[in-house]
Amino acid sequence: MNQQGTLSQQVEAYHNWKKELIRQIGRYRLWLQDNDLFSDDVSTRIRHGLELLIEDELTIAFVGEYSRGKTELINALFFSEYGQRMLPSQAGRTTMCPTELFFDRSANENYLLLLPIETRTGELSLQQLRKQPERWVKHELDERDPEIMREVLAEVARVKSVSPEEARGLGFDEGMLEHDRNNPGNVLVPAWRNAQISIRHPLFERGLRILDTPGLNALGSEPELTISMLPRAHAVIFVLSADTGVTASDMTIWKEHIDTQHADHRAGRFAVLNKIDVLWDDLQGERHTQEAIDRVRSYTADHLGMRQHDVIPVSAKQGLLARVRKDETLFDKSNVGQLEQLIIQRILMHKEQLITQSLINDLLGMLQNSQAAMQYRLESLEEELQACSGVTMDKAALSRLAERAQKDYDFYYKKLITLRSSRRLMDSQGDMLKKLVSEERFENHAERVRASMSKSWTTAGMNRAMDQFFELLESDLTNLLSEGHLAEKMVGAIYRRYNEDSRARHLEPIPLRAGRHVIAIRELRKKARRFRISPKNLLTEQSVLVRRFFNVMVSETRTLHARVRQDVERWPSEALLPIMQYSMEQKQLLEHQIRRLRDMVRNDRDSRAERQRLNNTIADLRRQLELADAMQRQIRKPAPTLIQQKVVNISGAV
């Protein structure tokens, strides 16, 4: 059995695929420079693509009630090489606060950051607190000493004794908290609100990020976790226990926090039925055990409304033990390997599709633009060669070619002037779009609703104020969509005219895609509505409710609004880029051609020497086009994770 197994190898293969893409983008940049086709606009577009690849992360959230074995599963999947449990997962020492595992590539160091639970009483959201390192408690993690590292990480599970009043003030439902036997009347709450663990690990270094969430009480009392962190995860692994089945609190987590319309889990939601070793029956044999597991699995799938092959039965405890002992038979029986296959086949495939949609298609379009310009240059050179095929050069033919090249040059020169004027028009259109989603406008809306909520003495009044906030934003984005459609129509007309006038039939405008932002704000409005009608929030003190709403909903909306603003700011300059790039490349190539042809007409040159020079230039140009073809083939290649991976039948999956 390979330690860290297939998952490690395939994430490494996925990372190498991204590295190869970055290399090809670098090659394309150099190719453009070598062929005098480089421009500032193209450079900016390439830089955005590189940033997307370099910053790319894959987030998997592990969710479930207390004592279902989430942390043990994370230990089995990612930390078995240490030969012990690195994260606290034994009885009585479970993760008590939301924990994020990753590797901080910018700091390039291992550490544990802990945010005190008391920060919940302040005005700042988790997102804002992440920008204030002084509010966090930091511990170094020394990977050379796993024993000490394990002791430091045990801090994540620390609890503190508080009165029921303090627990309520911190947002906990005291009825769901454990009573402190040492201090009668007190309850136990997590000592920390959030833990950030940066740890050098092959998968985390490659951009994998894990979110380990505690049980229902913590999910209900940390709105930011359920409003933004969980929905943004690329995939959710819902951990259940085979010895308890699907309990009422499991179903609450599933319905309220995972199987919701607003979640973004496009890579999938999967259920892991943990602790199947309790069903292993050595007396009655393997067949009896498998039938028992299949029954629990079928029951779980029915309860959650899932396909049966999305429910993976595993034993995290036995999987970890098997990996530490290098016991292949036990590892196969634990079924942890099947879960790894699921992550490879479904989650990594989804990430590759996202990169293809957002970057590769864009890059291929730019490359095809450049190839079309180079192909035109090749055809022109072959015509020149024809004019030089006799004993003497056919200067009349060369003059005709020069005149045609001059005519084409004038065409693209005028087109560029027209396009620059269209771009100025786009910029003024862009200014109007930017005003609809300006930061100042957003903050005015936020301030207005804060004042309305603070003045209101009734729940109904506060609800109206909260809804008004989203009404104002939705109105702004609907206006953006409407104005954006007009701008896109204008761009479409520019492209149609351009394509009719030129040989560039393949060029298409870049859309604004404002509609997705309207959908996103409507989804946030639905979340806010659920937030308002939650019994816990209806019973919350007014000042606490105002603060909680602003800490979570307004903060989340502010993040979305910043993304909208970024799109709106970039679009006017990018919308016309394909035709501007094509025109610029054609103009530059024609400029070289005219200069060369006129020089050949003016000066008496040796026909044979000129033929040799042209043959060399044509051969070089064909090599450049072959290079472009090779780049295109390389860019189109799917990730090795997906071509090399065999389709695995996951315990009965079709």
N, C-alpha and C positions, 0 to 999 in steps of 0.2 A: 504493500500500500504506500502510495506516495504521500509523504507528509505535506499537509496543506493542499494536497491533491489537485484535482482538475480545476477547481475554482481559481486557484492562484495562477495556474498555467494560462487559463483562458482570459483572465483579467489582464495578465501580462501581454497576451496576444492582442487583445483589444487596445491596450496602451501602445503597443508597437505599431498597430495600424494607424493610430492617431499621429504617432511620431513620423510615420512614413508620409501621411498627409501633409504635415508641417513641412517635411523635406520637399515634397512636390510643390507646395506653394512657394517655397524659397527658390526652387528651380524655375518656376514660372516667372517670378519676379526678375531673376537674372536673364531669362530668355527674352523677356520684354525689353530689358535694358540693352542686351546684345543686338537686338533688332530695331533699336531706336523707336520703340512703341510704348515707352513708359510715360505715365503722366501722374500728376498729383492726385487726381480723382481715383484712378485705378489703385494707386498706392494706399489711399485711405480705405478703400473697399477691401483690399488684401489684408490690411492691418486688422480690420474688424473681424475678418475670418480667422486670423491667427489667434486673436484674443479669445474668440469663442472656443477654439480647440484647447488652448492652454489652460483656460479657466474651467473647462468642462468637468463636472462632478456627477457622481451617481449616488443618490441618497436612498437608502433602504431603511424604513422604519419598522422596528419590532414592537408590536403593541399587544397588550393582553392584561388580564387581571393579575393581582399579586400571586406569587407561587405557582405560576404556570411554566416556569423554566426558561423565560426569555433570555436572561443573562447567561444561563448555562449553555443555551444554544449558541449565543455569541462567542462564549469561551470555546466551544467545540469547533465552530467555524473558523475562528481567527487567531486563537491564542494557544492552541495545543502544543506548539513547539516549545513553550516554556515549561512543559511537563507538570503544570498545576493550574488551578483556577486563578486567572489574573484579576477578573472582576468578581466582586462579592456575590456569590449565588448559592451558598449553602444555607441550610435552614436558619432563619432568624437574621440573616445578613444579606437581604436582597436590596437591589437598587431602589432607593427611596425618592430620587429626583430625576427629572428628564436628563439623560446623559447623551452627549454627542461624541462619537469617536471618529477621528480623522487624523491626518498628519498635516501640520502647519508648514507648508512648503516655503512660505516667505520667511518665517522665523527659523526654520530648519532645526527644531529642537523638540524634545519630549517634555511634556508638562501636564499637570492637572490644574485646571482653574475651577474654583468653586464660588458660586454666588450665594451669599447668606440669604436665608428665607425671609429675613426682616425687610429686604428690599421690596417685598410685595406691598408694603404700606406706603411706599413712595409714589412719586408721579411718573417715574420712567418705566418704559416697556423693556422687555428683554433685549430687543433690537437696539434700543438706545443705550442700555447698560453695557452692551458688548463693546461700545466705543469708549467706555470709561474703565480702563484696566485697574485703576486704583480701588474700585469697588469690589474686586474679586480677590479671593485668597489663592495664592499660587504655590504649587509644590513642584519641585523638580522630579523627574522620573529617570532613574538610571537603569537603562536596559541591560547593563552588564551585571546587575544584581537583581534578578527576578523576584527574589524573596522580599527584599525591601520595597521594590516597586509594587508588589501585591499588597503589602501592608499600607502603603500610601493610598492606593486605589480603594482600599476598604473604607476610606473616609466618605466615599460616595453614599454609603449605606447608613451613615450616622444619623441618629434621631435626637430630638431634645424634648424635654418635658415642659409643657405650657398649660395654662388654665384653659378651660373651654372658651372663655371670652377671648383670650389671645388667639386661639385657634380659629375662631370665627372671624376675627379681625384680619387674619392672614388668608382668609378665603376658604378655609376647610370646612367640610360638613362634619361636625364633631361626632355624629352618630356613626360615621364610617371610620373613625380613628380608634386605635388601640389604647386602652387605658393603661396608665403608668402604675404598675403594682407597687413601686417604691414610693410614689407620691400620690396617695389616694385623692381622687377628685381631679387630678391632672390627666392630660392625654399626651400621646406621643406624636410629634410632627417631624417631617424631614428637617434636618439642620440646614439643608441647602436647597436653593430654588432651581439651580441649573448647574450641571457639571460639563466641562469641556475637556476632553482627553485627547491631547495630541501625542500620537505614539508612532514611532517609525515602524511601519509594517508594509510589506510589499504591496498589499492591496490598497492601503490608505495612501501610500505614496503615489499610487496611480489614480487618485481622485475618488476612491470609494469612501462614502461617509455613512456612518451608522447612527441611527437615532434610537436609543433604548428608552422606552417610556414605562413609568410605573403604572400602578393600577387605576381603577375608575376614579377614586377620590382625587388623585393628583391630576387626572385628565380634566375633571370637572372644575378644579380650583385654579388651574393655570390656563385661562382662555387662549392665550397666545399660542400655546401648544396645539390646541385643536383648531384655532382659526387660521393659523398660517403655517406652522412647522409641519404638522401632519399632512395637510392637504398638498403641500409642495413636494412631499417625498415622491420619488419616481415609482416606488413600489412599497406596499405595506404587507408585512408578514404578521398575520394575526395568530398568536400562540395560545392554544388551548391545552387542556390536560386530559389524557385518555382516562384517568381514574375518576374525574368528576363529570366528564361530558360537557355539554354546553349549558352553563348555569345562567341564572337570570342576569347576574352582573356582566357575564360574558356577552349576552345578547344586547345589553344596554350599550356596552362599548361598541359592538359591531354596528348597531343601528344608528347611534348618535354621532360616532366619531370616525367610522370607516366606510360603511356602505351608504354614503351620502352622495347626493348629486353634485355638490360643489367641489368634491375632492378631485385632484389632478392625477390620480394614480393610473396614468395611461399605460404604464408597464405592467399593471396588474395588482390585484388584491388576492393574497393567497392565505390559506389557513394551514397552520402546522399543528398537527395533533401530537403533542409531546407526551413523554412518559409511557410509550407503548410497551416498555419492558415490564410494566405491571400486568400486562396481558400474556406475557410469555409463560407458557405452561409446559415444563419439561416432562410432566407425567403423561399428559394427553397428546403430546406431540405437536409437530410443526403445522400440520394441517388444521388442527383445532385452533391453534394460536392465530393463524392467518384468517380463519373464518371470523374469529372474535374481533380482530383488527378491522376487517372489511365491514363488519356490522357497525362498529363505532364510527368508522369513516363515512359510511353511507348515511347514518343518522345525523352526523355533523354537517355533511353537505346539504341534506334536506333542510335542516334548521336554519342554515345560513343562506339558503337559496343559491348555492354555488354548484359548479360542475364537480363531480367527484374527483377528477384528476387534478383539481386545484386544491384539494385537501391532502397534505402530505403527512403520513404517519411517521414519526421519528422518535428515537430515544437520544436526547442531547447528552444525557449523563453517560450512556454506554458509548456514544460516538466519541466523546472526549476521552474516555478511558481507553477505547480502542486505538485512538490516535497516539496517545501517550505511550501505550504498550506496543504499538505497531502490530496490532492484531487485526489482520485483514478480514477474517471471518466475522468477528464481532462488529467491525465497522460496517460491513455489508448488511448485517442484521439490524444495525441501528438506523439504517436508511438515511443518514445525514448526507451521504453522497448523492441521493436522489434530490434532496433539497438544493444542493450545489448545482446539479444539472438544470434545475428549474431556473435558478438565478442566471445561469449562462444562457439558456435557450430563450427565455422570455424577456428578462430585464436588460441584458446586454444587447440583445437584438433590437429592442425598442430604442436604446440609446443610439445605436448605429443609424437607425431610421431617422431619428431627430437630427443628427449631424448631416445626414444626406439631404434632408429637406431644407435645412437652414443654411448650409454652407456649400456642399458639393455641387448641387444643381446651379447655384450662383457662380461658383468657380468655373464649372464646365461651360456656362454661357459666355463668360468673359474670354475663356480660352478659344471657344469656337469663333467669337468675334475676331480675335487676333489671327486665327488660322484663315478666315475668309479674306482678311486684308493681305496676308502673305500669299495666298493662292492667286489673288489678283496680280500681285507683283510678279509671281512666277510666270503667269500667262503673258504679261507684258515683256518680260525678259526673253521668252521663247519667240515672240514676234520680232524683237530686236535681233536675235540670233539669225532668224530667217532673212532679215535685211542685210546681214553680213555674210550670207552663205556663198556669195559669188567671189570672183577674183578680186573685185573692188566692192566697196560698200555701196549699197543702194541708198544714196543720200536723200533722194525724194521720198523713199519709204520711211526713212528715219525721221524726216521732217514731218511727214504725216503722223507718225507715232508721237512726235513731240507736240504737235498741234492738238492731237486727241488727249494726250496726257495733260496739256495745259488747260484744255476745256474741262477735263475731269477735276483737275486741281481747283479751277475757279468754282466749279460746282460745290466741292466739299468746303472750300474756303467760305463761300457764301452761306452754305449750310451751317457752318460753325458760328458765323456771325448771327444768323437767325436763331440758332440754338442757344447762344449766349444771351440773346435778348429774351428768348423764351425762359431761360433759367432765371433771369432777373424778374420776369413776371411770376415765375414759380416762387422766388424768394419773397415777393410781396404777398403772394397767396399764402406762403408758409408763415409769414408774420401774423396774418389774420388767424390761421389755425393755431399758432402758438399762444395767442391771446386767450383763446377759449380754454386752454389747459395750462395757463401760467401758474407758477408757484404762488404768486401773490393772490391770485383768484382763489386757489385751493385754501390757503391759510385764512382768507376772509370768510369762506364758507365754514371752516372749522371753528373760527372764533365766534361766528354768529350762533352756531348751534351750542357751543359751550355756554354762551351767555343765556340762551333760551332755556337750557337744561338747569342752569344754576338758579334761575328765577322761578322755575316751575315748582309748585308744591304738590302736584298730583302725578301719579304714575302715568295717566293718560297724556298729560302735558309733556312729560319727559319723553314718552314714546313718540309723540308728534314731532318733538324737536330732533330726535334721532333720525326719524324717517325723512324729515325735511333735508337733513344733511345729504342723504343719498339721492333725494329728489333733485337737489341743486346740481350734484355731480353728474347724475344720469342725464340731466338736461344739457349740461355742457358737452358731454360725450356724444349725445344724440346730435347736437348741433355740429360737433366735429365730424361725425359720420356723414351728415348731410353736405357740409362744406367740402369735406374730403372727397365725396362722390363727384362733386362738380369739378374739383381739381383733377381727379383721376380721368374724368371725361376729356378735359382739356389736354392732358398728357396723351391719352389714347388717340386724339385727333392729330397731335403732333407726330406720333409714331406712324399713323396711317399715311399721312402726307409724305413722311420721310421714306417709308417702305415703297410707296408708289413711285417716287422720284429716283430711288437708288436701287442697286442690285441686292440690298440687304433685306431679304424676305424673312429672315429668322429672328429679327430683333423684336423684343416684346418689352412693354413698360414694366417697371417695378411698382407693384401696388402698395398703397398706404396700409391697408388691412386694419382700418379703425374699428370695424365691426367686432373684432375679438375683444377690444377693450370695453365696448358697451356691454357685451355678454359678461365679462369679468366683473364689472361694477354691479351688474344686476345680481350676480351670484353673491357678491359681498353684501348686497342689500338683503338678500335672503338670509345670510348668516346673521346679520344684525337683527333681523326680525326674530330669528330663533333665540338670539342672545336676550332680546327684550322680554320674550314671553317665558323664558326659563324661570321656574318657580323660585330658584335660588336668587336670581337677580331682582325679581319682583319684591322679595322680602329684604333686599339689601338696603342699607342706609343710603340716602340720596347722594351725599358727597362721595361715598365709596363707589356708587354706581357710575357717577359722572367720570370719576378717575379711571375706573375699570374700562368703561366704554372708550375713553380717549386713549388709554394705554394700549388697547387691543385693536378695536375696529378702525379708529382714525389712523393709527400707526400703520396698519395693514393697507388701508386705502391710500395713504401717503406714498407707500412703496409702489403700489400699482400706478398711481398718478405720475410718479417719477419716470416709470417705464414708458408711459404714454408720451410724456414730454420728450423723452429721448428719441422715440420713433418719429414724432412730429418734427423735431429739430433736424433729424437726418434725412427725412424723405425728400424734401424739395431739391436738395443737391444730388440725391441718388436717383431720383425718378428718371432723369434724362441721361443717366450715365451710359447705358448701353449704346445709344446712338451717338453720343458725344465721343465715346471711346472709339467707335467704328470710324467716325468722320475724322477724328484726329489721326488715327493710324493710317487711313487712306491718304490724307493730306501729306503726312510726313513721307510716306513711301513714294508718292507722286512727285514730291519736291526733289528727292534724290534722282528719280527717273528723268525728269525734265533737264536737270543740270547735266546728267550724263549724256543724254541724247543730243543736246545742243552742243556740247563739247565735241561729240563725234561728228556732227554736221559741220561745225566750224573748222575743225582740224583734220588734216589728211592723216589718217591712221592706217596702219597695216591691217588689212582685212583679216589675215590669218591670226595675228596677235590679238585682235579684238574678239575674234571667235573663241580663242583660247580663254581670254578673260571672262567672256560671257558664259562659256561652258563651266568654268570654275565657280562663277557666281551662282549659276543655276544649280550646280551640284551642291553648293553650300546651302542654298535656299531649300533644296529638297531635304537635306540633312536636318535643317531647322524644322521643317514640317514633320519629318519623321520623329524628331524629338518631341514636338507638340503632340503627335499621335500617341507616343509612348507615355507622355505625361497624362494624357486623357485616359488611356487604358489603366494606368496605375491609380489615378484618382477614382475611377469607376469601380475598382476592386472592392468587394465587400470585406468586412473584417474577417481575419482568419478564424476567429472564434466561431463564426457562423458557417464558413465553408468546411472546416475540418471537423466540426462537432457532429457526431452521430445523433440521430433522433432517438431519444431514450424513451422507452415506454415506462412512464412513472407509475409503478404499482397499479397497472390496469388502465393507464391513460391510453386513449386511442391515438 
